[in-house]
């Protein structure tokens, strides 16, 4: 009996050693490294198309109105881009919306001005005439809410063209929202996003930055929510 028990233990130990050897051989450091590199290379190849899909541009030849979307840490970048479009001519008004946010201390104003006030100052400083800037009243809480405010303002401007200025990876959702809200309004909607590369990461390398995951990966979840919420 003693020998039989010892034999079973011996066989159990041998089986355990064989299994460990198999696992160690299968998941050896070189194989783990190669597998990790393969997965990283595969994801990096798929990451760029995923990012580029979110970027859409549809610019009419003669935009009548620009609306600079608020509610983002990159608001100043959007304002600068809107001023570039304005200087090309043909823009009747630049529309600003108010998300209620304040950022940074203004030595001149001796206060923390609202983003919409900072945006207005930046536009004037860049050469936009003050009477060409429209600051919409009321606080907006989302892109959809923002579009509804803009539609209310453009109610008497049937036949005009609106161009949305926003960040690159927000552009597809923004265009979807504005065209949905402006349906049957008589206002044609286009979009001209800020190109990535300044404060927005490149489509090729977004996955390597925290900002990229916030602007690209999270955008897919936001877009899906909007489709379900506002279908």
C-alpha positions as CSV (number, residue, x, y, z in Angstrom):
1,X,0.0,0.0,0.0
2,X,2.8,2.3,0.9
3,X,4.5,1.7,-2.5
4,X,1.3,2.2,-4.4
5,X,0.6,5.5,-2.6
6,X,4.1,6.7,-3.3
7,X,3.7,5.8,-7.0
8,X,0.6,7.9,-7.3
9,X,2.4,10.8,-5.7
10,X,5.3,10.3,-8.0
11,X,3.0,10.3,-11.0
12,X,1.2,13.4,-9.7
13,X,4.4,15.3,-9.3
14,X,5.6,14.2,-12.8
15,X,2.3,15.4,-14.3
16,X,2.6,18.7,-12.5
17,X,6.1,19.2,-13.7
18,X,5.1,18.3,-17.3
19,X,2.3,20.8,-17.2
20,X,4.5,23.5,-15.8
21,X,7.1,22.8,-18.4
22,X,4.5,23.0,-21.1
23,X,3.2,26.3,-19.8
24,X,6.6,27.8,-19.3
25,X,7.5,26.7,-22.9
26,X,4.3,28.1,-24.3
27,X,4.6,31.5,-22.4
28,X,8.3,31.9,-22.3
29,X,9.5,35.5,-22.2
30,X,10.5,35.7,-25.9
31,X,7.1,34.4,-27.0
32,X,5.3,36.8,-24.7
33,X,7.4,39.7,-26.1
34,X,6.7,38.6,-29.7
35,X,3.0,38.2,-29.0
36,X,2.8,41.6,-27.3
37,X,4.7,43.3,-30.3
38,X,2.3,41.6,-32.7
39,X,-0.8,42.8,-30.8
40,X,0.7,46.3,-30.6
41,X,1.5,46.4,-34.3
42,X,-2.0,45.1,-35.2
43,X,-3.7,47.7,-33.0
44,X,-1.6,50.5,-34.3
45,X,-2.6,49.6,-37.9
46,X,-6.3,49.6,-37.0
47,X,-6.1,52.7,-34.8
48,X,-5.4,55.2,-37.6
49,X,-8.5,54.2,-39.6
50,X,-10.6,54.3,-36.4
51,X,-9.4,57.9,-35.8
52,X,-9.8,59.0,-39.4
53,X,-13.4,57.8,-39.5
54,X,-14.3,60.3,-36.9
55,X,-12.9,63.2,-39.0
56,X,-15.3,64.6,-41.6
57,X,-15.1,67.8,-43.6
58,X,-17.9,69.3,-45.7
59,X,-17.2,72.9,-46.5
60,X,-19.5,75.0,-48.8
61,X,-17.9,77.6,-51.1
62,X,-19.7,80.5,-49.5
63,X,-20.6,80.0,-45.8
64,X,-22.9,82.6,-44.3
65,X,-22.5,81.7,-40.7
66,X,-19.9,80.0,-38.6
67,X,-20.7,78.5,-35.2
68,X,-17.7,77.7,-32.9
69,X,-18.7,74.8,-30.6
70,X,-18.0,75.3,-26.9
71,X,-17.5,72.9,-24.1
72,X,-14.0,71.8,-24.6
73,X,-10.5,72.4,-23.3
74,X,-9.4,73.1,-26.9
75,X,-11.9,76.0,-27.3
76,X,-9.2,78.5,-28.0
77,X,-7.9,76.4,-30.8
78,X,-11.4,76.4,-32.4
79,X,-11.6,80.2,-32.0
80,X,-8.3,80.7,-33.8
81,X,-9.4,78.4,-36.6
82,X,-12.7,80.2,-37.0
83,X,-10.8,83.5,-37.4
84,X,-8.8,82.0,-40.2
85,X,-11.9,81.0,-42.0
86,X,-13.4,84.5,-41.4
87,X,-10.4,86.2,-43.0
88,X,-11.0,84.2,-46.2
89,X,-14.2,86.3,-46.6
90,X,-17.9,85.6,-47.3
91,X,-18.7,84.9,-43.6
92,X,-21.6,87.1,-42.4
93,X,-21.5,86.2,-38.7
94,X,-19.6,84.1,-36.2
95,X,-21.9,82.5,-33.6
96,X,-20.6,81.8,-30.2
97,X,-22.4,79.7,-27.5
98,X,-22.0,79.8,-23.8
99,X,-21.3,76.6,-21.8
100,X,-21.0,78.6,-18.6
101,X,-17.4,77.6,-18.1
102,X,-14.7,80.0,-16.9
103,X,-11.0,79.4,-17.3
104,X,-7.9,81.4,-16.4
105,X,-7.4,84.8,-14.9
106,X,-7.7,87.9,-17.1
107,X,-5.4,90.7,-15.9
108,X,-7.1,93.2,-18.1
109,X,-10.6,92.3,-16.8
110,X,-9.5,91.4,-13.3
111,X,-11.7,88.4,-13.3
112,X,-12.1,84.9,-14.5
113,X,-14.1,85.5,-17.7
114,X,-16.4,83.0,-19.3
115,X,-15.1,81.1,-22.2
116,X,-17.5,82.8,-24.5
117,X,-16.1,86.2,-23.5
118,X,-12.6,85.0,-24.0
119,X,-13.6,83.7,-27.4
120,X,-15.1,87.0,-28.4
121,X,-12.0,88.9,-27.3
122,X,-9.7,86.5,-29.3
123,X,-11.8,87.0,-32.4
124,X,-11.7,90.8,-32.1
125,X,-7.9,90.7,-31.5
126,X,-7.5,88.6,-34.6
127,X,-9.3,91.2,-36.8
128,X,-12.9,90.1,-36.7
129,X,-15.3,93.1,-36.6
130,X,-17.2,93.3,-33.4
131,X,-20.6,93.5,-35.0
132,X,-19.9,90.3,-36.9
133,X,-19.8,88.3,-33.6
134,X,-23.1,86.9,-32.2
135,X,-23.0,85.6,-28.6
136,X,-26.1,83.5,-28.1
137,X,-27.9,83.9,-24.7
138,X,-28.5,81.0,-22.4
139,X,-26.3,78.1,-21.2
140,X,-25.8,75.1,-23.4
141,X,-25.3,71.7,-21.9
142,X,-24.5,69.5,-24.8
143,X,-23.8,69.5,-28.6
144,X,-27.5,68.8,-29.2
145,X,-28.6,71.6,-26.9
146,X,-26.2,73.9,-28.7
147,X,-27.6,73.0,-32.1
148,X,-31.1,73.8,-30.9
149,X,-30.0,77.2,-29.7
150,X,-28.3,77.9,-33.0
151,X,-31.5,76.8,-34.9
152,X,-33.6,79.2,-32.9
153,X,-31.2,82.1,-33.8
154,X,-31.2,81.1,-37.5
155,X,-35.0,80.9,-37.7
156,X,-35.3,83.9,-39.9
157,X,-32.3,83.0,-42.2
158,X,-33.8,80.4,-44.5
159,X,-31.6,79.7,-47.5
160,X,-28.4,80.4,-45.6
161,X,-25.4,78.2,-45.0
162,X,-24.0,77.3,-41.6
163,X,-20.5,75.9,-41.1
164,X,-19.7,74.2,-37.8
165,X,-16.2,74.7,-36.4
166,X,-15.1,72.0,-33.9
167,X,-12.3,69.7,-33.1
168,X,-11.3,67.0,-35.6
169,X,-12.5,63.9,-33.7
170,X,-15.8,65.6,-32.7
171,X,-16.6,66.5,-36.3
172,X,-18.6,63.4,-37.4
173,X,-20.9,63.5,-34.3
174,X,-21.3,67.3,-34.5
175,X,-22.3,67.2,-38.2
176,X,-24.8,64.4,-37.5
177,X,-26.3,66.4,-34.7
178,X,-26.5,69.7,-36.6
179,X,-28.0,68.2,-39.7
180,X,-30.6,66.4,-37.7
181,X,-31.5,69.5,-35.7
182,X,-31.5,71.8,-38.7
183,X,-33.6,69.4,-40.8
184,X,-36.5,71.3,-42.6
185,X,-35.1,74.6,-41.3
186,X,-34.0,75.8,-44.7
187,X,-30.4,76.1,-43.4
188,X,-27.7,74.0,-45.1
189,X,-25.1,72.6,-42.7
190,X,-21.4,72.0,-43.4
191,X,-18.4,71.4,-41.1
192,X,-14.8,72.5,-41.1
193,X,-12.9,70.9,-38.2
194,X,-9.6,72.0,-36.8
195,X,-7.0,69.7,-38.2
196,X,-5.4,67.3,-35.7
197,X,-1.8,67.8,-34.7
198,X,-1.9,70.9,-32.5
199,X,-3.7,70.0,-29.3
200,X,-5.4,67.0,-30.8
201,X,-3.1,63.9,-31.4
202,X,-2.3,62.5,-34.8
203,X,-4.6,59.7,-36.1
204,X,-1.5,57.5,-36.3
205,X,-0.4,57.9,-32.6
206,X,-3.6,58.9,-30.7
207,X,-3.6,55.6,-28.8
208,X,-0.2,56.4,-27.2
209,X,-1.5,59.5,-25.4
210,X,-4.1,60.1,-22.7
211,X,-5.6,62.9,-24.7
212,X,-6.0,60.4,-27.6
213,X,-8.1,58.0,-25.5
214,X,-10.2,60.9,-24.3
215,X,-10.8,62.4,-27.8
216,X,-10.9,59.3,-30.0
217,X,-11.8,56.2,-28.0
218,X,-14.4,57.9,-25.8
219,X,-15.9,59.6,-28.9
220,X,-17.3,56.3,-30.2
221,X,-19.2,55.8,-26.9
222,X,-20.5,59.4,-27.1
223,X,-21.6,59.0,-30.7
224,X,-23.4,55.7,-29.9
225,X,-25.2,57.4,-27.0
226,X,-26.3,60.3,-29.2
227,X,-27.6,57.9,-31.9
228,X,-29.7,56.0,-29.3
229,X,-30.8,59.1,-27.4
230,X,-31.7,61.2,-30.4
231,X,-32.8,58.8,-33.0
